[in-house]
Amino acid sequence: MKFEKTFGETVKKLREEKQLPLREVAEALKIDTSMLGKIEKNNRKPTKHLIEKFAKYFNVSDKDLMIAFISDTVAYQIMNEEDFASEVLKVAEKKVKYLKNKKSNQ
């Protein structure tokens, strides 16, 4: 799965590829149609549970959808820091390794 697009755009593309209306997908996921529309427009963030439901419904990897969602969060946080966004990502990667190591040693 490509990750250039936002989580919402990814969900919309999956829905449109199957030629499904918002109403039908929302009903299958047991959410309001307007909520699905807001998710597709990136105006509403889904829960982890809902991301898992999307993955199951569209028969895609929940890991891929989680990556799409979490990467949106990171991208929105640093997108206005163009001068050092790449550096922030490198440091964040090191911090993730450090924190995982620290947690496993406790």
Backbone as CSV, one residue per row, in Angstrom:
resi,resn,N_x,N_y,N_z,CA_x,CA_y,CA_z,C_x,C_y,C_z
1,MET,0.847,-1.184,0.000,0.000,0.000,0.000,0.888,1.242,0.000
2,LYS,0.536,2.219,-0.810,1.288,3.470,-0.849,0.819,4.377,0.278
3,PHE,1.752,5.151,0.818,1.429,5.976,1.975,1.545,7.472,1.715
4,GLU,1.558,7.892,0.447,1.664,9.323,0.176,0.382,10.061,0.545
5,LYS,-0.738,9.387,0.411,-2.025,10.022,0.676,-2.354,9.949,2.163
6,THR,-3.310,10.771,2.564,-3.739,10.757,3.956,-4.579,9.511,4.233
7,PHE,-4.789,9.250,5.495,-5.620,8.115,5.883,-7.012,8.253,5.256
8,GLY,-7.600,9.434,5.368,-8.935,9.663,4.824,-8.998,9.434,3.323
9,GLU,-7.995,9.934,2.608,-7.952,9.735,1.156,-7.802,8.247,0.817
10,THR,-7.044,7.550,1.633,-6.847,6.110,1.423,-8.169,5.366,1.586
11,VAL,-8.909,5.691,2.638,-10.199,5.047,2.882,-11.172,5.374,1.736
12,LYS,-11.191,6.630,1.329,-12.083,7.036,0.233,-11.741,6.272,-1.048
13,LYS,-10.455,6.134,-1.330,-10.021,5.410,-2.530,-10.460,3.950,-2.458
14,LEU,-10.284,3.327,-1.297,-10.710,1.930,-1.127,-12.212,1.787,-1.372
15,ARG,-12.964,2.740,-0.850,-14.428,2.705,-1.014,-14.815,2.912,-2.477
16,GLU,-14.183,3.887,-3.115,-14.521,4.191,-4.506,-14.085,3.073,-5.465
17,GLU,-12.976,2.411,-5.169,-12.538,1.287,-5.997,-13.575,0.173,-6.032
18,LYS,-14.298,0.027,-4.933,-15.343,-0.996,-4.859,-16.709,-0.430,-5.256
19,GLN,-16.703,0.848,-5.663,-17.923,1.542,-6.097,-19.034,1.456,-5.053
20,LEU,-18.647,1.729,-3.810,-19.598,1.672,-2.704,-19.971,3.075,-2.251
21,PRO,-21.248,3.319,-1.991,-21.641,4.624,-1.458,-21.260,4.753,0.017
22,LEU,-21.084,5.976,0.460,-20.769,6.246,1.872,-21.737,5.509,2.795
23,ARG,-23.019,5.617,2.478,-24.072,5.046,3.315,-23.860,3.554,3.555
24,GLU,-23.508,2.838,2.512,-23.347,1.384,2.627,-22.146,1.009,3.501
25,VAL,-21.045,1.708,3.310,-19.842,1.433,4.107,-20.086,1.816,5.564
26,ALA,-20.691,2.983,5.766,-20.972,3.432,7.137,-21.873,2.439,7.856
27,GLU,-22.881,1.958,7.164,-23.802,0.982,7.755,-23.067,-0.313,8.128
28,ALA,-22.204,-0.774,7.249,-21.451,-2.007,7.511,-20.509,-1.847,8.707
29,LEU,-19.974,-0.632,8.882,-19.051,-0.374,9.981,-19.765,0.078,11.251
30,LYS,-21.077,0.248,11.140,-21.908,0.692,12.261,-21.493,2.072,12.765
31,ILE,-21.275,2.982,11.792,-20.996,4.383,12.118,-21.927,5.258,11.290
32,ASP,-22.044,6.508,11.682,-22.873,7.457,10.965,-22.231,7.831,9.633
33,THR,-23.056,8.021,8.615,-22.555,8.390,7.286,-21.746,9.680,7.346
34,SER,-22.221,10.647,8.123,-21.492,11.920,8.212,-20.124,11.735,8.871
35,MET,-20.030,10.797,9.804,-18.744,10.515,10.432,-17.763,9.946,9.405
36,LEU,-18.236,9.028,8.567,-17.376,8.461,7.531,-16.931,9.553,6.562
37,GLY,-17.841,10.429,6.200,-17.486,11.542,5.319,-16.421,12.430,5.931
38,LYS,-16.529,12.701,7.229,-15.535,13.523,7.922,-14.187,12.821,7.991
39,ILE,-14.199,11.494,8.189,-12.948,10.732,8.209,-12.286,10.816,6.837
40,GLU,-13.074,10.638,5.782,-12.525,10.695,4.428,-11.961,12.076,4.089
41,LYS,-12.514,13.126,4.705,-12.026,14.494,4.469,-10.960,14.901,5.492
42,ASN,-10.566,13.960,6.334,-9.560,14.191,7.376,-10.000,15.233,8.406
43,ASN,-11.300,15.329,8.622,-11.844,16.237,9.631,-12.174,15.515,10.927
44,ARG,-12.036,14.207,10.911,-12.321,13.389,12.090,-11.324,12.248,12.136
45,LYS,-10.803,11.967,13.313,-9.835,10.881,13.468,-10.541,9.613,13.928
46,PRO,-10.233,8.498,13.292,-10.843,7.235,13.710,-10.131,6.660,14.933
47,THR,-10.832,5.805,15.639,-10.212,5.076,16.745,-9.430,3.907,16.170
48,LYS,-8.592,3.318,16.982,-7.844,2.136,16.547,-8.814,1.010,16.183
49,HIS,-9.848,0.868,16.981,-10.860,-0.169,16.714,-11.519,0.056,15.355
50,LEU,-11.829,1.306,15.030,-12.457,1.603,13.752,-11.489,1.359,12.595
51,ILE,-10.222,1.662,12.790,-9.218,1.384,11.758,-9.174,-0.122,11.483
52,GLU,-9.246,-0.916,12.524,-9.272,-2.378,12.360,-10.522,-2.821,11.594
53,LYS,-11.651,-2.165,11.860,-12.883,-2.491,11.141,-12.772,-2.125,9.656
54,PHE,-12.159,-0.977,9.366,-11.918,-0.586,7.970,-11.080,-1.658,7.274
55,ALA,-10.008,-2.071,7.924,-9.096,-3.059,7.336,-9.832,-4.363,7.022
56,LYS,-10.611,-4.823,7.964,-11.352,-6.060,7.759,-12.374,-5.898,6.634
57,TYR,-13.098,-4.797,6.647,-14.141,-4.563,5.649,-13.563,-4.500,4.236
58,PHE,-12.438,-3.789,4.084,-11.837,-3.627,2.759,-10.806,-4.708,2.440
59,ASN,-10.625,-5.633,3.368,-9.690,-6.738,3.184,-8.272,-6.244,2.879
60,VAL,-7.812,-5.321,3.719,-6.449,-4.806,3.624,-5.787,-4.969,4.987
61,SER,-4.502,-4.785,5.024,-3.741,-4.939,6.259,-4.080,-3.832,7.263
62,ASP,-4.433,-4.240,8.494,-4.673,-3.219,9.514,-3.376,-2.491,9.852
63,LYS,-2.249,-3.178,9.709,-0.951,-2.534,9.921,-0.751,-1.390,8.921
64,ASP,-1.084,-1.636,7.654,-0.947,-0.593,6.637,-1.827,0.609,6.939
65,LEU,-3.062,0.351,7.357,-3.951,1.472,7.684,-3.474,2.214,8.934
66,MET,-2.929,1.490,9.906,-2.384,2.156,11.098,-1.184,3.019,10.719
67,ILE,-0.331,2.519,9.832,0.818,3.299,9.372,0.327,4.567,8.679
68,ALA,-0.672,4.439,7.833,-1.231,5.608,7.141,-1.758,6.621,8.156
69,PHE,-2.468,6.143,9.169,-3.048,7.027,10.175,-1.973,7.699,11.040
70,ILE,-1.063,6.912,11.571,-0.035,7.463,12.465,0.901,8.394,11.709
71,SER,1.226,8.052,10.469,2.104,8.927,9.692,1.432,10.272,9.408
72,ASP,0.096,10.286,9.279,-0.626,11.562,9.148,-0.369,12.428,10.377
73,THR,-0.494,11.815,11.540,-0.307,12.547,12.796,1.080,13.167,12.859
74,VAL,2.090,12.382,12.512,3.467,12.875,12.529,3.645,13.980,11.487
75,ALA,3.143,13.743,10.275,3.301,14.719,9.191,2.658,16.054,9.551
76,TYR,1.450,16.028,10.118,0.788,17.275,10.506,1.571,18.013,11.592
77,GLN,2.216,17.263,12.478,3.000,17.873,13.552,4.217,18.619,13.029
78,ILE,4.863,18.088,11.994,6.134,18.670,11.566,6.085,19.399,10.220
79,MET,4.940,19.399,9.535,4.925,19.931,8.175,5.258,21.420,8.090
80,ASN,5.068,22.157,9.142,5.408,23.585,9.106,6.857,23.850,9.503
81,GLU,7.587,22.806,9.805,8.992,22.914,10.183,9.868,22.437,9.044
82,GLU,9.654,22.985,7.864,10.324,22.522,6.650,11.845,22.521,6.753
83,ASP,12.401,23.455,7.503,13.854,23.564,7.581,14.506,22.366,8.260
84,PHE,13.773,21.700,9.151,14.397,20.593,9.871,13.476,19.396,10.076
85,ALA,12.465,19.246,9.228,11.525,18.126,9.353,12.235,16.778,9.220
86,SER,13.156,16.663,8.280,13.879,15.397,8.097,14.702,15.054,9.327
87,GLU,15.299,16.050,9.910,16.103,15.831,11.118,15.218,15.365,12.273
88,VAL,14.037,15.960,12.386,13.088,15.560,13.429,12.714,14.085,13.264
89,LEU,12.472,13.655,12.034,12.115,12.255,11.788,13.247,11.311,12.162
90,LYS,14.482,11.704,11.869,15.630,10.858,12.221,15.771,10.738,13.734
91,VAL,15.617,11.860,14.420,15.727,11.850,15.884,14.577,11.032,16.485
92,ALA,13.389,11.192,15.931,12.231,10.444,16.429,12.438,8.938,16.279
93,GLU,13.021,8.536,15.164,13.298,7.113,14.951,14.258,6.584,16.018
94,LYS,15.279,7.363,16.331,16.232,6.965,17.378,15.553,6.917,18.740
95,LYS,14.662,7.879,18.989,13.965,7.908,20.275,13.035,6.718,20.437
96,VAL,12.398,6.301,19.360,11.524,5.123,19.422,12.346,3.904,19.828
97,LYS,13.502,3.736,19.219,14.381,2.610,19.568,14.819,2.709,21.027
98,TYR,15.203,3.904,21.450,15.631,4.118,22.831,14.503,3.784,23.810
99,LEU,13.312,4.304,23.537,12.182,4.087,24.456,11.770,2.623,24.502
100,LYS,11.805,1.946,23.367,11.493,0.507,23.358,12.501,-0.271,24.187
101,ASN,13.770,0.070,24.020,14.838,-0.590,24.761,14.683,-0.323,26.262
102,LYS,14.410,0.918,26.592,14.229,1.303,27.990,13.048,0.547,28.610
103,LYS,11.964,0.438,27.848,10.770,-0.244,28.344,11.038,-1.734,28.556
104,SER,11.772,-2.351,27.633,12.047,-3.792,27.758,13.016,-4.100,28.895
105,ASN,13.792,-3.108,29.342,14.744,-3.315,30.435,14.131,-3.041,31.802
106,GLN,12.887,-2.655,31.846,12.257,-2.355,33.141,11.650,-3.577,33.766
